[in-house]
Amino acid sequence: MKKYDYLIVGAGLFGAVFAHEATRRGKTCLVIDKRGHIGGNIYTEEVEGIQVHRYGAHIFHTSRKQVWDYINQFAEFNHFVNSPIAVYKDELYNLPFNMNTFHQLWGVRTPAEAKAKIQEQIARMHITHPKNLEEQALALVGQDVYEKLVEGYTRKQWGRECKDLPAFIIKRLPLRYTYDNNYFKDPYQGIPKGGYTRIVKKLLEGVQVCLNTDFFANREELTAQADKVLFTGMIDEFYDYCYGELEYRSLRFETEVLDMGNYQGNAVVNYTDYEVPYTRIIEHKHFEFGTQPKTVITREYPAAWEKGKEPYYPVNDPKNSELFDKYERRALEEKNVIFGGRLGMYRYMDMDQVIEEALSLAETELTYEEP
């Protein structure tokens, strides 16, 4: 006899939402995670009374009302709006690219002036069929925006020259001709009061959870305990890299507590100059408008991924997409294994997309089961 209906590998957002929905429908779940905490990459922990985003800034935003209503069952959200600042050498710019940015760049004050300046720069390039990311970005925003706000940041993020990156990575670079620093256009935005870990804890109420548990070290024993497996780790690792390794980008975080009330005056400050090794500094207290006497900052360094490092971003270029197709075809043949989440589906997803995918899987997997 199997002890559980589902073994869920990964206690992140995808696994927790699915476990919650399965439990609500009377199914039994065992959730395991190799880390010593629940929440995956949205894990937050309290330091000096501040909720610290351990694995980078996570700002909830969505246009999907049903997703917003769903997540609000588990937390009260504040009204935080992401308005990052960009630092290029000794210059400061507002993001996203909007009239404040254009005024800072060129002193222009009207949308017509800004459009004319950008079109003039684009026309000088004579780029009709962009062959790489650099040409694509120049054809979209012109030289000044590209050189000061795109090039260095992108090189750091991807670990390659922009000329060596495919054009499709930047399908569009939104230019907003309003004085609006709101980074996301989504109508629903905010940060959960008290951090994300509380949400995952509520999602996993009534669910058996085992932390510090490596699926691959106890694969047969763990799999034998459940009728089905939901795997949210790396799909290529699940199949022992039989078709080859998929590529990922990794991150390294340096976090420190500072004996001051306010370090940079903003939650997120991007460093777009290539010479600065980190891409951004996060000051966590500003996500919840904190007034604590101390502050906590995190510098975020992009890194090449290799086995043993944490994978954060799939590299969805044609070569990796073709390789993933092989794994996906094999996965579709599985009767008792389902893949989900950013790593299992080898797809970059925001939190609202993760929730939507997990709810969709729960709907198809749990509602239409044969009697």
N, C-alpha and C positions, 0 to 999 in steps of 0.2 A: 504493500500500500504506500502510495506517495503521501507525504505529510502535508505538502502545500500544493495549491493550484498553480502558483507562479513563484519562480525564483527570479528576483529582479536584481540585476547586477548594476549597481550604481545608485547611490542615494542622492543624486542631484535632482533638479527640478523635473525632468522628464519622468524619471523613475518614481519620484514621490507623487506626482499627479496621477500616474497610472495606478500606483499602489492604493491611493486614496479611493479612486473610482472603483477599482476591483473589490476592495474591502466593503465599500458602500453597497455593492451588489452581492455581498455574501461570499466572496471568494477569499481564500487564505493566501497570504503573501509572505515570503521571506525576502527582505531587502538586505543586500550586503554591499559593503564599500571597502576598498583597500585603505582609504584614509581613516583617520581617527575621529572624523566628524561627519555629520549629515550636511546636505546642502550643495555638495559639489562645488562648482566655481562661484556660486552665488553666496557661499558661506560668509557670514559676518560674525565678528566676535567683539565683545566690549573691552576697550582699553581706555583707561582714564575717563570712563563714563561716555566714551565715543564709540559708535558702531563702526568698526573698521572692516572695509571690503577687502578681505584677504587676497582675492585673486583678481584685482582690478575693479575699476568703477562699474557698477551695475545700476543703470538708471532705467526704471520701468517706464515704458511708453508704448502706446498702442492706439490704433484706430478701430480696433475690434471691441465693440461695447460688451459683447458676451464674454470676452476674455477678461476685460476690466471688471465686470460684475463678478466673475468667477473668483479672481484673485482677491477681491475685496471681502470675500467671505472669511479670509484667513488673516487679514491685517487691516489696520487703518492707515491710509496713505496720506502723506503731507502734500503740499502743493509745489514741491521742488521742480524747477524748470532748468534744464541743462543749458547753460550759456558760457561755453568755454572761452578762454583767452588763449591766443597764440603769441608766443615769444619768438621773434626772429632776430638774432644778435641782440641789439639794444632797443629794438622796436617792439611795440605792443599792438596787437590787432584783435578785433572782435571776430568770433566765429558764430555761426556759419558765415560764408561770404555774403555780406549785406551792405546796405548804404553806410553803416558805421565803418566797415572795413574799407570801402572805397574812398570814404572821406579821409581815413587815416593814410591810405596809400597815395592819393593824388590831390586831396583837398577839394574834391568835387562835392556838390551839395544836392544835386537833383538826379533822379533816375536817368533822365535824358543824357546828362553829362557823363554819368558812369557807363551807360550803354555805349556811348560814342567812343569813350576811351578804350573799353574792352574790344569793341569791334575793330577799332583802328589797329590794335595790337594783333588781333587774330588775322586780319587781312594781310599784315606784313609777313606772316608765316607762310602763306601760300600752301597750306596743308589741306589736301582734298581727301586723301585716303590714308589715315593714320596707320603706321606700321607697328607702333609700339606705344607703351603707356605715355612716354614723354610727348610724342606727337599728338596723341589723343588729348592729353591735358592742355597742351598749348592751343590746340584747335578749339577747345571749349572755353578757356578762361584767359588766354593771353599770357604774355611773358611774366609780368610782375607778380600776379597771383600765383602762377606756377612756381617761379623761382623762390619766392619768399614763404609760401604757405603749403606747397604741395611736394616739391621735389625732395627736400631733405627728409621730411617726415616719412614719405613713401619709401625712400631708400632704406631708412632704418627699419621700418615696419617689415619689409619683405626681404631685406638682406641682399638686395641686388640693385644694380643701376637701373634707372627708369627706362633706359633704352633697351634693357634686356628683359623687361616685363611686357606681357601681352597687353594690347590696347583694351581688351574687353574688361580688364579689372576696373577701369574707370568708365562706366557706361555714361555717367553724367556727373557733373559737378554743379550742384544747384547754386545759381546766382540769384540772390533775392534783392529786388530793388525797393526794399522798405527798410526802415530803421528798426530792425527786429533781430535780437540776439538769441531768440529761442531756437535751439539747434534742431529740435524735432518738430514736425508739423502736426503730430498726432494730437487729437483732442484730449486724450487721457494720459496724464503724466504724473509721476511722483515717486517718492521713496517710502517704503513701509516704515512706520514709526517703530523703532526698536529693532530694525534690521531684518534681513531676509531669513536668517536661521529660524526665527519664530514661525514664519510661514511654513517652512518645510517640516518643522516639528509638529505643527497642527495637521498638516497633510498626512503625516505618518502616525498619527494617534491610532492606537489599536493594531498597529502593524509590527511584526517581529523584525527587528533590525539588528544586524551584526556588523560592527565596525572592525577596522584593522583585519579585514578578511580578504585575502587575495584569491579571486576566482580561479586563476590559473594554477595556483599551488594546490587547490583542493577540488579540481574541476569535476572529476567523476563522482566524488562523494556529495558535492553540492547539487549537481545536476540530478542525481538519483532521488533527491528529496522533493522534487516538484514535477508536475505534469508538463509545464512549459517554462521556458526561460525567456525573459526579456533582457536583452543585452544592450547596455548603453555605452559600452567602452568602444575601443577602436576595432572596427570590423576586420581589418587586416590582421590584427593580433589574434582575434578569435579563430581565424583560419591559419594561424601560425605562418603568416606572410607567404602563403603558398604561391601566390601570383606576383609577389614582390611587395615592397614597402610603399604605402601611400605617404605623401609628403605633408608635413604640418609645419606651422610656425609655433614657436614656444615663447614664453615670457619669463623674465626674472624680476622679482620685486625686492626692493630695499625699503623697509619701513622703519621709521624712527619716531620716538616721542620727543617733542620739543617743549621746553619750559617757557612757553609764550602762549598768548591767547589766540593769535591769528598770524599765520605764516605768509600766505599769499593772497588772502582776500577773496578767494574763489575756490570752488570744489575741484575744478579741473583746469589745469594750465598746460597747454601743449607746447613742446619745444620743437620748432620746425627746422632749426639749423642743424645740418648733418653733423657738425662738429660736437654738438652736445649728445652724449651717448644714449640718453634716455628719451623716450617720446613724450612723456608727460609726468607731471607731479599731481597727485591727488591729495587734497586736504579733506579728510573724511568728515570732520565736524560740520562742514558747510552743507552736506547733504541733508542734515536735519536742523540747520540753523542753530548750531550749538553755541553755547556761551561758557563752556568749561574753561577753567584756568589754563589748562595745557592743550596742546594740539598734537595730532598724529598725521604724518605725511608719508606717502609712498611714492618712490620713483619707480617707473615702469620701463624695463629694458627689453626690447625685442631680442629674441635669440633663435639660433638655428635649432631645429628639433633633432634629437637622436634618441635611440632606445634608452629608457630610464628617465628621460625628461617628460614633463607634462605637456601633452599636445593641446594647443588652444585654438589654432585656426587651420582648417583644411586649406590646402593649396589647390583650388579648383581650376587648374589650367587644363588644356586638352589632354595632356599626357596622363595626369592623375585621374581625370574624369573617365578616360578609357580604361584605366586600371580598376577604378571603383566599379565600373559596369560589370567586370568579371566577378568581383566579390558579390555584387548585388544579385546577379543571376544565380549564383550559388545559394545565396541567402533565401531567395524566393522558393527554392526547392525544399527548404527546411519545413518539417511538419510541426516541430515542437520548440522552435527557436524563433523569436521576433527581435528585430533590431530597431533601436530608436535613439533619439538624441543627436546632438551635433556630431559625435564621433561615430556612432553606429550608422548614421545616415550620410556621413561624410559631407555635411552641408553646414555652412555658417547660418546660424539662426539667432535672432533676438529672443528675449525671454517670452514675449507674447506668442511668438511663432512656436517655441518649444511647448508652451501650454496648449496651444491649439492642436499641434501634432499629437500630443499625448492624449488629449480628449478625443480626438478623431480615432486614434487607435483603440482607446477604451470603448468607444461607441461600436466600432466594427467587431472588435474581439469579444466583447462581453455581452452585447445586446443581441447579436444574431447567432449565438451559439446553437448548435443542434441540441434538441431536448434529449 
